[in-house]
Amino acid sequence: MQLDIFNISEPETYFSSAITHSYYCIFYSAKAYLLKKNITTKAPNEHMKTFIEFRKLVQKGIIDKELLKIYEDVLIKADDLVGIFKAEKKRILSR
């Protein structure tokens, strides 16, 4: 089971899942809004490009700053979470 492999407790897993789902909800909402404004973002670096385009709309006053703060907060947490999983996977594979 994944929890055993990564040595993650159930509450941490729930929290991690909540961060991931929150991030993707915000990411796809931002992409949809950008598309409505005829702004497309694609790979590579689609997630960062989406964030940057969203931030530009905030800087222009089109989108409320609070939405960017929420996006930034979840983006940082999601990025930290990916880093934790990568480090744990590397640790496990090096055994």
Backbone as CSV, one residue per row, in Angstrom:
resi,resn,N_x,N_y,N_z,CA_x,CA_y,CA_z,C_x,C_y,C_z
1,MET,0.841,-1.190,0.000,0.000,0.000,0.000,0.883,1.250,0.000
2,GLN,0.467,2.293,-0.692,1.255,3.521,-0.813,1.594,4.142,0.534
3,LEU,0.675,4.103,1.474,0.944,4.701,2.780,2.128,4.025,3.448
4,ASP,2.221,2.706,3.313,3.328,1.965,3.908,4.637,2.278,3.200
5,ILE,4.609,2.333,1.894,5.818,2.596,1.110,6.412,3.956,1.474
6,PHE,5.575,4.987,1.546,6.062,6.333,1.811,6.079,6.691,3.298
7,ASN,5.670,5.750,4.152,5.663,5.973,5.594,4.888,7.251,5.945
8,ILE,3.675,7.343,5.417,2.828,8.514,5.618,1.618,8.100,6.445
9,SER,1.326,8.906,7.456,0.168,8.594,8.290,-1.119,9.002,7.579
10,GLU,-2.226,8.430,7.997,-3.526,8.703,7.385,-3.876,10.201,7.394
11,PRO,-3.710,10.928,8.527,-4.039,12.362,8.509,-3.195,13.145,7.511
12,GLU,-1.893,12.813,7.378,-1.040,13.501,6.422,-1.513,13.223,5.000
13,THR,-1.937,11.998,4.750,-2.410,11.633,3.431,-3.668,12.420,3.090
14,TYR,-4.571,12.546,4.043,-5.790,13.316,3.816,-5.424,14.762,3.514
15,PHE,-4.522,15.324,4.299,-4.102,16.710,4.113,-3.451,16.878,2.746
16,SER,-2.595,15.951,2.366,-1.932,16.005,1.068,-2.950,15.960,-0.055
17,SER,-3.931,15.103,0.087,-4.974,14.988,-0.921,-5.778,16.284,-1.017
18,ALA,-6.064,16.887,0.104,-6.817,18.147,0.113,-6.035,19.244,-0.610
19,ILE,-4.717,19.287,-0.379,-3.880,20.279,-1.061,-3.900,20.035,-2.563
20,THR,-3.708,18.790,-2.953,-3.669,18.451,-4.377,-4.975,18.800,-5.068
21,HIS,-6.081,18.396,-4.468,-7.386,18.675,-5.077,-7.660,20.180,-5.123
22,SER,-7.281,20.890,-4.082,-7.465,22.346,-4.064,-6.646,23.006,-5.161
23,TYR,-5.393,22.556,-5.284,-4.525,23.135,-6.305,-5.118,22.932,-7.705
24,TYR,-5.506,21.694,-8.013,-6.020,21.439,-9.361,-7.337,22.156,-9.614
25,CYS,-8.139,22.335,-8.606,-9.378,23.100,-8.754,-9.056,24.545,-9.143
26,ILE,-8.095,25.126,-8.454,-7.702,26.502,-8.742,-7.025,26.590,-10.106
27,PHE,-6.125,25.644,-10.393,-5.408,25.646,-11.673,-6.385,25.604,-12.841
28,TYR,-7.318,24.649,-12.821,-8.254,24.522,-13.947,-9.253,25.671,-13.999
29,SER,-9.588,26.237,-12.858,-10.452,27.423,-12.857,-9.725,28.604,-13.489
30,ALA,-8.450,28.754,-13.140,-7.648,29.835,-13.726,-7.504,29.638,-15.231
31,LYS,-7.228,28.400,-15.658,-7.110,28.114,-17.094,-8.405,28.437,-17.820
32,ALA,-9.537,28.078,-17.226,-10.833,28.349,-17.852,-11.070,29.851,-17.969
33,TYR,-10.736,30.587,-16.925,-10.914,32.037,-16.969,-10.005,32.656,-18.026
34,LEU,-8.759,32.181,-18.070,-7.834,32.694,-19.079,-8.338,32.392,-20.488
35,LEU,-8.860,31.198,-20.694,-9.405,30.846,-22.010,-10.545,31.770,-22.403
36,LYS,-11.357,32.108,-21.409,-12.467,33.035,-21.668,-11.938,34.398,-22.127
37,LYS,-10.734,34.732,-21.679,-10.081,35.984,-22.077,-9.178,35.782,-23.298
38,ASN,-9.307,34.616,-23.971,-8.506,34.266,-25.146,-7.004,34.170,-24.849
39,ILE,-6.682,33.707,-23.652,-5.288,33.492,-23.259,-5.118,31.993,-23.048
40,THR,-4.221,31.394,-23.825,-3.986,29.956,-23.679,-2.602,29.705,-23.106
41,THR,-2.497,28.645,-22.331,-1.216,28.212,-21.789,-1.069,26.725,-22.074
42,LYS,0.110,26.349,-22.502,0.364,24.955,-22.864,1.718,24.515,-22.340
43,ALA,1.944,23.207,-22.365,3.230,22.620,-21.985,4.290,23.080,-22.968
44,PRO,5.528,23.184,-22.580,6.050,22.861,-21.256,5.747,23.980,-20.255
45,ASN,5.836,23.657,-19.008,5.626,24.606,-17.899,4.236,25.219,-17.892
46,GLU,3.253,24.427,-18.273,1.874,24.915,-18.367,1.365,25.490,-17.044
47,HIS,1.721,24.852,-15.955,1.233,25.318,-14.654,1.813,26.686,-14.314
48,MET,3.112,26.869,-14.512,3.725,28.157,-14.216,3.236,29.227,-15.180
49,LYS,3.100,28.893,-16.439,2.585,29.858,-17.423,1.177,30.314,-17.053
50,THR,0.362,29.386,-16.597,-1.004,29.722,-16.182,-0.979,30.684,-15.003
51,PHE,-0.124,30.379,-14.023,-0.001,31.246,-12.855,0.469,32.644,-13.263
52,ILE,1.454,32.723,-14.136,1.991,34.017,-14.569,0.925,34.838,-15.303
53,GLU,0.181,34.202,-16.191,-0.880,34.912,-16.920,-1.978,35.380,-15.966
54,PHE,-2.303,34.544,-14.993,-3.303,34.909,-13.988,-2.813,36.126,-13.199
55,ARG,-1.539,36.093,-12.816,-0.948,37.197,-12.055,-0.976,38.494,-12.862
56,LYS,-0.755,38.409,-14.172,-0.815,39.603,-15.021,-2.193,40.245,-14.961
57,LEU,-3.237,39.420,-14.940,-4.600,39.966,-14.858,-4.852,40.628,-13.513
58,VAL,-4.242,40.098,-12.474,-4.352,40.726,-11.152,-3.638,42.076,-11.170
59,GLN,-2.440,42.110,-11.756,-1.669,43.351,-11.821,-2.395,44.429,-12.621
60,LYS,-3.191,44.014,-13.595,-3.980,44.961,-14.397,-5.266,45.377,-13.690
61,GLY,-5.560,44.740,-12.551,-6.763,45.074,-11.803,-8.016,44.368,-12.298
62,ILE,-7.851,43.381,-13.159,-8.990,42.648,-13.712,-9.490,41.596,-12.714
63,ILE,-8.562,41.041,-11.948,-8.884,39.999,-10.957,-8.460,40.503,-9.579
64,ASP,-9.245,40.187,-8.572,-8.971,40.593,-7.202,-7.669,39.972,-6.687
65,LYS,-6.880,40.753,-5.961,-5.598,40.302,-5.402,-5.753,39.111,-4.466
66,GLU,-6.867,39.037,-3.772,-7.086,37.940,-2.830,-7.090,36.585,-3.532
67,LEU,-7.603,36.545,-4.754,-7.598,35.292,-5.506,-6.178,34.860,-5.838
68,LEU,-5.317,35.818,-6.130,-3.914,35.490,-6.395,-3.237,34.973,-5.126
69,LYS,-3.560,35.564,-3.988,-2.981,35.095,-2.715,-3.364,33.643,-2.453
70,ILE,-4.610,33.309,-2.712,-5.076,31.926,-2.527,-4.336,31.007,-3.490
71,TYR,-4.224,31.415,-4.738,-3.536,30.629,-5.758,-2.074,30.412,-5.342
72,GLU,-1.399,31.486,-4.933,0.001,31.384,-4.511,0.162,30.432,-3.334
73,ASP,-0.709,30.556,-2.353,-0.632,29.717,-1.156,-0.742,28.241,-1.508
74,VAL,-1.713,27.888,-2.308,-1.913,26.491,-2.688,-0.791,26.020,-3.610
75,LEU,-0.302,26.888,-4.483,0.805,26.541,-5.371,2.054,26.198,-4.559
76,ILE,2.355,26.995,-3.553,3.519,26.740,-2.694,3.353,25.426,-1.942
77,LYS,2.178,25.207,-1.378,1.941,23.956,-0.642,2.030,22.743,-1.562
78,ALA,1.480,22.852,-2.748,1.529,21.734,-3.694,2.971,21.464,-4.118
79,ASP,3.726,22.516,-4.343,5.126,22.358,-4.725,5.924,21.703,-3.599
80,ASP,5.678,22.131,-2.372,6.340,21.509,-1.214,5.981,20.037,-1.113
81,LEU,4.731,19.725,-1.349,4.256,18.347,-1.274,4.956,17.473,-2.316
82,VAL,5.104,17.986,-3.523,5.809,17.243,-4.572,7.260,17.000,-4.144
83,GLY,7.877,18.006,-3.562,9.256,17.857,-3.085,9.381,16.787,-2.021
84,ILE,8.430,16.731,-1.111,8.440,15.712,-0.051,8.320,14.325,-0.662
85,PHE,7.387,14.165,-1.603,7.196,12.855,-2.229,8.424,12.432,-3.038
86,LYS,9.058,13.378,-3.735,10.260,13.048,-4.502,11.386,12.605,-3.580
87,ALA,11.579,13.327,-2.484,12.641,12.981,-1.533,12.378,11.618,-0.908
88,GLU,11.138,11.361,-0.568,10.789,10.079,0.053,10.967,8.933,-0.942
89,LYS,10.582,9.150,-2.174,10.739,8.121,-3.202,12.222,7.819,-3.419
90,LYS,13.032,8.870,-3.479,14.477,8.694,-3.656,15.069,7.923,-2.485
91,ARG,14.630,8.251,-1.283,15.119,7.561,-0.090,14.771,6.080,-0.141
92,ILE,13.557,5.778,-0.546,13.094,4.390,-0.614,13.844,3.616,-1.698
93,LEU,14.035,4.235,-2.840,14.716,3.559,-3.949,16.209,3.343,-3.685
94,SER,16.793,4.155,-2.807,18.222,4.015,-2.534,18.518,2.962,-1.473
95,ARG,17.508,2.323,-0.930,17.712,1.271,0.079,18.373,0.068,-0.483
